[in-house]
């Protein structure tokens, strides 16, 4: 039995400390998922808290059909998408983090290039160029269809494996690979790369 399953069982038997361990272990991941979708630290923190409130309520009924992490990813992604839609309705600016691998060959080579955040060694012109590129990528990623955007965020922001993404989204592995490849291709096309 995995450590997570042991913690879940301990919580079901009334051990709140077991839940605290799960929160400490996975709150960072929940935040990263939310931040990848929302691009706002404040919104991501709110969603990450909501994830564990939802888990706390539902954990007594958790059957363990899926791994705890897969279940947590689904909850985090669903809550982040709901918040994203709410922000769009309200007219809030929604950003997508690009501090992760963004484009790969899509040819199965496994090579992915990173767009790194500007650092203090950059000249002001380089920082300005980077910010323009970052804004363009965020804007175009924001305009991708949900099925591509969510798969790209899970792969490139959360750095989840294809198998974990397939489990979290309840899709076949081939479907996820296709969505990521098509999403990357569409993003490259929109950015003129």
N, C-alpha and C positions, 0 to 999 in steps of 0.2 A: 504494500500500500504506500502511495506517495506521501511525502510530507504534507502536501496540501490536503489530501484526503483525511489524513490523521487530524489535522487542525480543524477541518470541517466537522468531523465526527466529535471532536472534543467540544466544539462550540454547540453542537446539537445537544450535548449532554449538560449544557449550562456553563461552560468554561469561556467567559468573556475574554480572558487573556489570549485564547487561541485566535479569536477574531482580531484582536489588536495586532497579533503577529502577522496575520494576513494583510491587514491594512498597511502596516509598515513595509511589508514585502512588496506589495503591488500598487501602492498609491502613486508612486512615480510613473509606473507604466500607464495607469489610468490618466494621469495628468498629460503624459506625452501623446496619448491617443487624442485626447480632447484638444490639446494645443495644436496638433497637426491638422485637425479639422477646422478649428476656430481661429487660430492665430492670435488669440488674446489670452494673456496670462490670467487675467481676472476671470474670464469666462471658463478657462480650462480648470482653474482651481475650484470654481463653483461646481462644474460638472464632475470633477474627480471626487469631491465630497458627496455629491448626489449618488455617484456610483456605489459608494460604500454604505450609504443610507439604504439604497435599494437592496444591496446584497445582504445587509443585516436583517432586513425584513423578510427576504426570500430564502435565506440560507437554511432555515429549518425544513423547508420543503425541497431543497436541492437533492435530487436523486443521484447525481453523479454519472449521468449518461454521458456527459462530456467532462473534460478536465476542468478544474476550477478556473484555470487561466483562460480557457476558451470561453467559458460562460462570462467571466469578468470582461473580456474583450468585447463580446457582443453587447453587454450592458453599456459599457463605456462608449462604444461606437454609436449605439442607438441614441443614448442621451446626448452625445455630441452632435449628431445629425439633427436631433430635435431642436437643440439650442441654435444650431446653424440656421435652420429654417425660421425659427423665431426671430433671430437677428435680421434675416433677410426681410421678413415681414415688417419689422420695426425700422428697417432702413439702416441698420448698423453696418459699418464696414467690417467685412469678414476677411481675414488674412489666413493664408496657409503657410506654415513654416517650410522653408526649403533648406534647412540646415541638415541635409541628409542626401544620400545618393539620389539623383534625380533622373539621370538618363543612362541607359545602358544600350548596348548594341541591339538588344531585343533579338539577337541572333543565337542566344543560348551561350554566348561566350562567358557570361558571368561578369564581364567587365562593366563596372559602373563608375561614372565620374561623379565627383562631389562638387557642389557649389558651397564653398566655405564662407562663413561670415567674415566681414572685413575685420582686419586687425590693425593694431597701432602702427605697423610698418607700412601701411598703405599711404600713398600720397592722397591729398584731398581730392584730386581728379579721379584716382582709382576708387576711392570710397564712393564718390558720386556716381561713377559708372556702375559700381556694384549695386548701389541702392536702386538705380534705374532698372538694372537687370532683375534684382530681387522683386521689385514691384511688378514688373512685367510677368515674371513667372507666377507670382501670387495671383495676379489678376486672371491670367489664362487658366491656371489650375482651378481657380474659383468658378470659372465658366465651363469646366468639363462636366459631362454628365456624371451624376452621383455614382454610378457603378464603377466608373473609371477613377474618379477622385478618391473614393473611399479605399479602393484597392491600392492606389499609389501612396496614399497617406500611411496605410498600414505597412506597406513594404518599405517605403523610403523614409518615413519619419520614425515609426516605431521599430523599423528594421526587423519585422516579423518574417519568418520563413514562409514560403509559398504554402506549405502544408498547414501551418498555423492560421494563415489567412483563410484558406479553404474551410477549415474547421470553424473559424469564428463567423464566417459569412454563410456557412452551411451550403457551400458550393463544391463542385468537383475541382480537382487540382488543375486540370486543363482549362477550365473556365477562368480561374484566377490568373493563370499565366497569360491567357489571351487578353483579359481585361487590362492587365498591367502593360502588356506589349502595345495594345491599341491605345491605351491612355497615354503612354510615353510618346508614341508616334503622333497622336493628335496634339500633344503638348509641343513637340518639336515643330510640327507644321504651323501651329499658331504663333510660335516664337520665331519662325523663319530660320530654324537651325537645320 
